[in-house]
Amino acid sequence: LFRSRHWSIPRNIVLSPQQFEQVFPFLITFSETLLIGQIGKSLQKACPWLASGDRLDQRFSLERPRIPIAFERLRAYAQSPFLLREKQSRLLLKGQIVFAAENASAVFLGSPWFTSIEEAQRSGLRLSDFSPNDPGADYLPLIQANLTVLAETQQIADSHHVTQSRLKALIGHKQAGLLLKCADRKSTRLNS
């Protein structure tokens, strides 16, 4: 493979459908008539109702580029990034479409594009559902960390709100006065 310090690209790299799916677990193959052929295992996990033989345009909407889902129109935009949204789950996929030269078929190669923490949660996907080379998988631990921090922050805010409500109630009883114990263990009487 090495030739004078430059990589030599093998002419024919052949991957089995299983190997191809391992590298692209969210792939969708489709024909010129938009019939779906193969569905990646992780996409199948997130959207178990998708089936080979479904029509691409009945299961997905195209958010970018804003064109109708028609084979020749998609081919005209082959160099563009695509955002496909699965209609039932609302899962958004970002990727590219590669058209086969030898037959009238194409493959969408992409992965989920999460725009909110809620979308990531709803998908039910885990790190193991992504290909190791997919940078999108790197965002899942960050999203989980954000969820944890948000939950802890909410608990603190709720606790603070309860404490604040108790203090307001106590201050409202002016005739009894209020005794506060400060962090330095000194007591202070208020409203006496």
Long-range contacts (C-beta under 8 A, 24 or more apart in sequence): 22-131, 23-131, 23-133, 24-107, 24-109, 24-131, 25-111, 25-129, 25-130, 25-131, 26-93, 26-95, 26-109, 26-110, 26-111, 26-112, 27-107, 27-108, 27-109, 27-110, 28-56, 28-60, 28-84, 28-107, 28-108, 29-105, 29-106, 29-107, 29-108, 30-56, 30-105, 30-106, 30-107, 30-108, 31-104, 31-105, 32-71, 32-104, 32-105, 33-71, 34-69, 34-70, 34-71, 37-105, 38-107, 42-125, 42-129, 42-130, 43-93, 45-124, 45-125, 45-129, 46-86, 46-89, 46-91, 46-112, 46-123, 46-124, 46-125, 46-129, 47-86, 47-88, 47-89, 47-91, 49-88, 50-86, 58-87, 59-86, 59-87, 59-88, 60-84, 60-85, 60-86, 60-87, 61-85, 61-87, 63-92, 71-104, 71-106, 74-106, 75-99, 75-106, 82-108, 82-110, 83-113, 84-108, 84-110, 89-122, 89-123, 90-119, 90-122, 91-119, 91-123, 92-119, 111-136, 111-137, 112-136, 114-139, 114-143, 117-143, 117-146, 117-147, 117-150, 121-147
